[in-house]
Amino acid sequence: MKTSIKEFSMRDNLLPCLRQRTAGFSLLEVLISLVIMSVGLLGIAGLMTGSLKSNDSAAMRTQATAMAYNIIDRMRTNVSGATNGSYATTMPAAPSAATSVPATCTGSGAGCTSTTLATYDVNQWEYELAHALPQGRGSIATAATSNATAVTVTVLWNDSRAKQALGGAPAASTFSLTVNAALQ
């Protein structure tokens, strides 16, 4: 197909008009894509904030689990104190108010019997609970069976800070963790 000279010159006259109409179109596309990208980045920032807040609660659970196993390990090293019930404690109404670590009781010197070692272990454990977890406290229950001693360790702490950070009610929220073990 041959194009006449008249048609060709008519198209040339229309091109400047089309160029003027589409001159700001690329800028508009860039602005729209920036808005979409910024909304996406704000969404990602919100997800990161939520994950950091829930990470605080998970860290407290990990700490409570480690402390529960800590007292169980102490009981394993002092089996005679565990079997005679020296480690059994009830859940205190409030966390330990002790401001210093209890006096040491190591080895067999200075009158350190299995009962005094158990008392030292429990006092140190309660001190660590109160200082590592918000309003942390715990209880230990022992029950002798035919071939082992069953141990139940319960740790309580206030998890309201993490719950409130995740949008929950600001009221006190006590979280409980229970670990069962058998000492032989």
HELIX and SHEET records of a PDB file:
HELIX    1   1 ILE A    5  ARG A   21  1                                  17    
HELIX    2   2 PHE A   25  THR A   77  1                                  53    
HELIX    3   3 VAL A   79  THR A   83  1                                   5    
HELIX    4   4 SER A  114  ALA A  132  1                                  19    
HELIX    5   5 SER A  160  ALA A  165  1                                   6    
SHEET    1   A 3 ARG A 137  ALA A 144  0                                        
SHEET    2   A 3 THR A 149  ASN A 158 -1                                        
SHEET    3   A 3 THR A 174  LEU A 183 -1                                        
END                                                                             
